């Protein structure tokens, strides 16, 4: 199963009681963060998405409140293959009925892309400046998603494009091949990113990844992914569909982000 991560760019881990215990501690903290006025700016898309960056009060080993460090099958896999990277405060991503609606300041084209293409993206390529050009700004080592509550399978699940990490990684390596390591983060990769993304839509299978508390999914850093629209018959409790995400960065920066497997 874990071999799928390298060949397909993602892997879903089955129910793990160790992780389920961690979720029991993380859920109340996440609920409190969503209600915290200090994080009010993270409620976007006309109230249908709480972005929740750095909203989970965990330490660098993943402890939340009185929980143990983040552990279990997924954590063991990550430590075996990536070493012990210190964790940032987790993202608390919450989707509510009616998603997607336009983000603040989002153009009609961007809102349409959100509706029709799941806002598909590769993490760490934030648009910058007035021209909204993209550079590799956050060289994440991996993306780990941990569901915090129960929701129906059509309640805006994460979606991935199978094996998309291969095309994305190859394109970026080609685009950055002639640049020195200390300037890689300054290189404009907008055009190659958009062209490769179009190729991925044409050649890679879109897969929805609904999951329950105690399960988890891991994405390759180059994997194209997004969030599906809220289903017409989707159901969830009053908290919305809540997922905690961890995305620690490579200590070697963009060079490591490009060249690692």
C-alpha positions in Angstrom: 0.0 0.0 0.0 2.6 2.6 1.0 4.4 2.0 -2.3 1.5 3.8 -3.9 2.8 7.0 -2.5 5.9 6.9 -4.7 4.1 5.5 -7.8 0.8 7.4 -7.6 1.7 10.5 -5.6 -0.6 9.8 -2.7 -1.6 7.1 -0.3 -4.6 6.7 2.1 -3.9 5.1 5.4 -6.7 2.9 7.0 -8.2 3.4 10.4 -5.5 3.6 13.1 -6.5 3.7 16.7 -3.3 5.6 17.6 -4.3 8.4 15.3 -7.9 8.2 16.4 -6.8 8.9 19.9 -4.8 12.0 18.7 -7.9 13.2 16.9 -9.9 13.1 20.1 -7.5 15.7 21.5 -7.1 17.7 18.4 -10.8 18.2 17.6 -11.7 20.4 20.6 -8.7 22.5 19.9 -9.7 22.9 16.3 -13.2 23.8 17.2 -12.0 26.5 19.6 -9.7 27.9 16.9 -12.6 28.2 14.4 -14.5 30.3 17.0 -11.5 32.4 18.0 -11.9 36.0 16.8 -8.1 36.1 16.1 -8.7 33.7 13.2 -11.8 35.3 11.8 -9.9 36.5 8.7 -9.5 32.9 7.7 -13.3 32.4 7.1 -13.6 33.0 3.3 -15.6 32.0 0.2 -18.6 33.8 1.6 -18.5 31.7 4.8 -18.1 28.3 3.2 -14.4 27.8 3.8 -12.3 28.3 7.0 -8.7 28.2 5.7 -7.3 28.0 9.2 -3.5 28.3 8.5 -1.5 27.8 11.7 -4.7 27.5 13.7 -4.1 24.2 15.5 -2.1 24.8 18.7 0.2 21.8 18.4 4.0 21.6 19.2 6.7 20.6 16.9 6.1 16.9 17.6 2.3 17.2 17.1 1.1 17.3 20.7 -2.2 19.1 21.1 -3.2 19.8 24.7 -2.6 16.6 26.7 -2.2 14.3 23.6 0.8 12.2 22.8 3.0 13.2 19.9 1.5 12.6 16.5 2.1 8.9 15.9 0.7 5.9 14.1 1.1 4.3 10.7 1.3 7.5 8.7 3.7 9.2 11.1 6.0 6.1 11.1 6.0 6.1 7.3 7.0 9.8 7.3 9.8 9.3 9.8 11.1 6.3 7.9 11.3 8.1 4.6 11.7 11.8 5.5 13.3 11.8 9.0 11.9 13.7 11.9 10.9 17.1 10.5 9.6 19.6 13.1 5.9 20.3 12.7 4.4 23.8 12.3 1.1 24.7 13.8 -1.4 22.7 11.8 -3.8 24.1 9.3 -7.5 23.6 10.2 -9.4 23.4 7.0 -13.2 23.5 7.3 -15.7 23.3 4.5 -19.3 24.2 5.0 -22.5 23.5 2.9 -22.6 25.7 -0.2 -18.9 25.5 -1.0 -17.4 26.8 -3.4 -18.2 30.4 -3.5 -15.8 33.1 -4.6 -12.9 34.1 -2.3 -12.5 37.8 -1.3 -10.9 39.6 -4.2 -11.1 36.5 -6.5 -11.7 37.2 -10.2 -14.5 35.6 -12.1 -12.0 33.3 -13.9 -10.5 32.2 -10.6 -14.0 31.6 -9.1 -14.9 29.5 -12.2 -11.8 27.5 -11.9 -12.7 26.8 -8.2 -16.1 25.6 -9.3 -15.1 23.6 -12.3 -11.6 22.4 -11.5 -11.7 22.0 -7.7 -9.3 24.9 -7.4 -6.6 22.3 -8.3 -3.1 23.4 -7.3 0.3 22.4 -6.1 1.1 23.6 -2.6 3.7 26.3 -2.1 3.3 28.1 -5.4 1.7 31.3 -4.1 0.8 34.1 -6.6 2.8 37.2 -5.8 2.8 40.8 -6.8 0.3 42.7 -8.9 0.9 40.4 -11.8 0.1 37.3 -9.7 3.1 35.4 -11.0 4.1 32.2 -9.2 7.4 31.1 -7.6 8.2 28.2 -5.3 7.6 30.1 -2.1 7.1 27.3 0.4 9.1 24.1 -0.3 6.9 21.6 1.6 8.3 18.1 2.1 4.9 16.4 2.1 1.2 17.1 2.9 -0.6 15.0 5.5 -4.4 15.3 5.9 -6.1 14.1 9.1 -9.9 14.2 9.2 -11.2 15.5 12.5 -14.9 14.7 12.3 -17.5 12.6 10.5 -18.9 13.8 7.2 -20.5 12.1 4.2 -18.3 11.1 1.3 -19.7 13.9 -0.9 -19.1 16.6 1.7 -16.4 18.4 -0.4 -13.7 15.7 -0.2 -10.1 16.3 -1.1 -9.4 15.3 -4.8 -6.1 14.3 -6.3 -4.9 13.7 -9.9 -3.4 10.3 -9.9 0.4 10.2 -10.8 0.3 14.0 -11.4 3.5 14.4 -9.3 5.5 12.8 -12.1 4.6 15.4 -14.7 4.8 18.3 -12.3 8.1 17.3 -10.9 9.7 16.7 -14.3 8.4 20.0 -15.6 9.8 22.0 -12.7 13.2 20.2 -12.8 13.4 21.2 -16.5 12.4 24.8 -15.8 14.9 25.2 -13.0 17.8 23.1 -14.4 19.9 26.1 -15.5 19.5 28.1 -12.3 21.8 28.1 -9.3 20.4 26.7 -6.1 20.4 30.0 -4.2 18.1 31.7 -6.7 15.6 28.9 -7.4 13.0 30.5 -5.2 13.1 33.7 -7.4 12.4 31.9 -10.7 9.0 32.6 -12.3 7.4 29.1 -13.0 3.9 30.4 -13.8 3.8 29.4 -17.5 5.3 25.9 -17.1 3.1 25.3 -14.1 -0.1 26.2 -16.0 0.9 24.3 -19.1 1.7 21.2 -17.1 -1.5 21.5 -15.1 -3.5 21.4 -18.4 -1.6 18.3 -19.4 -2.4 16.7 -16.0 -6.1 17.4 -16.5 -6.0 15.6 -19.9 -3.9 12.6 -18.9 -4.3 11.9 -15.2 -7.4 10.5 -13.4 -9.2 12.6 -10.9 -9.8 10.7 -7.6 -11.8 11.8 -4.6 -10.4 10.9 -1.2 -13.1 11.1 1.5 -11.9 9.9 4.8 -13.0 9.5 8.4 -11.4 10.2 11.8 -8.6 7.7 12.4 -7.8 7.6 8.7 -5.3 9.8 7.0 -3.9 10.6 3.5 -0.5 11.6 2.5 0.2 13.6 -0.7 3.5 13.9 -2.6 4.6 17.6 -2.6 4.3 17.8 -6.4 0.8 16.2 -6.5 -2.0 18.3 -8.1 -4.9 18.4 -5.7 -8.0 20.4 -4.7 -11.3 20.3 -3.0 -14.5 19.0 -4.7 -17.7 21.1 -4.5 -20.2 20.4 -1.7 -22.5 17.6 -2.9 -26.3 18.3 -3.2 -27.1 15.6 -0.6 -24.0 15.9 1.5 -24.4 15.8 5.3 -22.2 16.9 8.2 -22.6 18.2 11.8 -22.7 21.9 12.7 -18.8 22.0 12.7 -18.6 21.5 8.9 -16.1 19.1 7.4 -12.9 19.5 9.4 -9.4 18.3 8.3 -6.0 19.1 9.9 -3.1 19.5 7.5 0.6 19.3 8.2 3.1 20.6 5.6 6.6 21.0 7.1 9.2 22.5 4.8 12.4 21.0 3.6 15.5 22.4 5.5 17.3 22.4 2.1 14.8 24.8 0.6 13.7 24.8 -3.0 16.7 22.7 -4.2 15.7 19.9 -2.0 12.0 20.3 -3.0 13.0 19.9 -6.6 15.6 17.1 -6.4 14.2 14.7 -3.7 12.3 11.6 -4.8 
